[in-house]
């Protein structure tokens, strides 16, 4: 009989998921970042992907065809111009920053975070990659992986992006030679490798006939197949953004579910108070729900009054970690870096608290371990467990700029203890102390 | 558009504050005499910047999406403006995960774009599913227009005809709303939301193609945004 609840749970998950996807246009979404320098043909690859997947409009293609600039050579359309290529941006003095692009195939919706390649733009790369499910790193087959390619892969790893795809580009320039591809593959392990020619369209949207030695999917097929990250099977986490109290009758806790699922009737723990209450209602604009899953935005009404405000957290059975001293892997994002001993504002979920950097001075673009101490205890997961409750940023108190991004290490802080256990422990301690006292005083 | 704004805010009981650059309006600012770039700066950019400053708002929410235009593709969800309402695209704050930084110094403000990652298609699907009321200009009907340099400009709100221009009646709708003389309509039969969605599926041309102000110079939108345009 043990299997039955699992089956039931899966059925419920399917229903909740189906209704969510329906409202999301009945298609799931995959976010991926692209990184590579202009010389690797990144703009051409994205332009080609948008064109072949129908994500570029006719007037934009006409503008490209009419442009005086054409780096693709006679007879070819310069697809790099579609995406406002980095070289053109640099020449015109237009900003170099992460640019977001959107397209959809019949199978899936995509968001591309197109990030600049050079180390000085690490902050933009991190900005673009932080919400991604996959990273596409571009490598010129003739050059092999560069320091930049390794940096992109390192940032993707640091940010916990589950899939890295290496697009080995310019295969047309080595006559689609398998050994050239294999050399890049050997020099850049730990990823999926796809041989492509962005210029000619080989293995970009459709499989190429010129590389029969390659049996794998095209880049677009691969992106359509990758599992997107669903967080609804993880422990329930709802960071409270707002307490809605229009009158004395109603009190609801509103926010976006960071992970897991919640059902009416279920017992939740409010942090930091550790009070428990049952879910009375799950309220949305479209009416009440019986169940909600990440990443839906909902308002939860509890069956009794508890102390909970913005910055607090509603959680399920599996409690997060807590503590004032937190160890993390961080990347410094701005000139000046971060200095141990200085005080910053720390933003985590919906809470903003002062924090001191105990250790981990980092120069700009530096990546390394840090330890912070907050003025109030935080409740968090490790970044590995949960990308939203396991991440924080440091904000400079003078400039107000975001100076570092941090990913909380596994084993940081201590397990949050349920209130009853804490009370029981307190009682035990009191009993022990009483006993000691009575023995000591010889009563 | 203005009638819709007024009646809708009345209906939901919201307080409506309207700020106009009265000085420029009184001086007769128009795109024919000043050029689109200057006119846009006076009537739109200055009005937004001065209006926000006058009421001391810390944040202004906008409906801009990243898929609209190439400089918008690079904008943050929380976008900082200095004390003159200006955007510095070379110096945008890092913005990771869902951790938005709303900290500002005195005089600064943020423009917040919650729909950044929505596409035009997403918006229409949402309008359809949640039955959101919209400005009637989005629906096709026969309209009196003038065709100017390939752009179909409705004459509904006193657009003045240039010499030798002839008005004509065209079945059309607006895909993007802006100032009348600078916003073109598209030829369309779509007079309901489902028909608009069907039309979008077949669309091969971008939404801002008919916004004259995007094309008055290279990098046009980025320049406007640096000055404080929404």
Contacts between the chains, C-beta under 8 A, distances in Angstrom:
chain1	res1	chain2	res2	distance
A	23	B	129	6.5
A	25	B	121	7.4
A	25	B	122	6.5
A	25	B	125	5.4
A	57	B	203	7.4
A	57	B	204	5.9
A	57	B	205	5.1
A	57	B	206	4.0
A	57	B	209	7.6
A	58	B	204	4.3
A	58	B	205	5.2
A	59	B	205	4.8
A	59	B	206	5.6
A	59	B	209	4.8
A	60	B	206	5.9
A	84	B	70	4.7
A	84	B	73	7.8
A	92	B	218	6.8
A	92	B	219	6.2
A	94	B	71	7.7
A	94	B	219	5.6
A	94	B	222	6.3
A	95	B	71	7.6
A	95	B	74	6.1
A	95	B	89	3.9
A	95	B	90	5.5
A	95	B	222	7.0
A	97	B	74	4.6
A	97	B	89	6.7
A	97	B	92	6.1
A	98	B	74	6.7
A	99	B	66	7.9
A	99	B	70	7.2
A	99	B	73	4.2
A	99	B	74	4.8
A	100	B	66	4.4
A	100	B	67	7.7
A	100	B	73	5.3
A	100	B	74	7.7
A	100	B	116	7.5
A	100	B	117	6.9
A	101	B	67	7.5
A	101	B	73	6.6
A	102	B	66	7.5
A	102	B	67	4.7
A	102	B	117	7.8
A	102	B	119	4.8
A	104	B	119	8.0
A	104	B	121	7.6
A	111	B	117	6.1
A	123	B	94	4.4
A	124	B	94	7.6
A	126	B	94	6.5
A	126	B	96	6.0
A	127	B	76	7.9
A	127	B	94	5.1
A	127	B	95	5.2
A	127	B	96	5.8
A	130	B	96	3.9
A	130	B	97	4.9
A	131	B	97	6.4
A	131	B	98	7.8
A	256	B	98	7.4
A	285	B	130	7.7
A	286	B	130	7.5
A	333	B	94	4.5
A	334	B	94	7.5
A	345	B	103	6.8
A	347	B	99	5.1
A	347	B	101	6.7
A	348	B	99	7.6
A	387	B	97	6.7
A	388	B	97	6.2
A	388	B	98	6.3
A	391	B	96	7.0
A	391	B	97	5.1
A	391	B	99	6.8
A	392	B	99	7.0
A	393	B	94	7.6
A	393	B	96	6.2
A	393	B	99	4.9
A	393	B	101	6.9
A	395	B	101	5.8
A	395	B	103	5.7
A	400	B	101	7.3
A	400	B	103	3.9
A	400	B	104	6.1
A	400	B	105	6.0
A	400	B	108	7.9
A	401	B	93	5.6
A	401	B	101	7.6
A	402	B	93	5.0
A	402	B	94	4.7
A	402	B	95	7.1
A	402	B	96	7.7
A	402	B	99	8.0
A	402	B	101	4.9
A	405	B	94	6.7
A	405	B	96	4.7
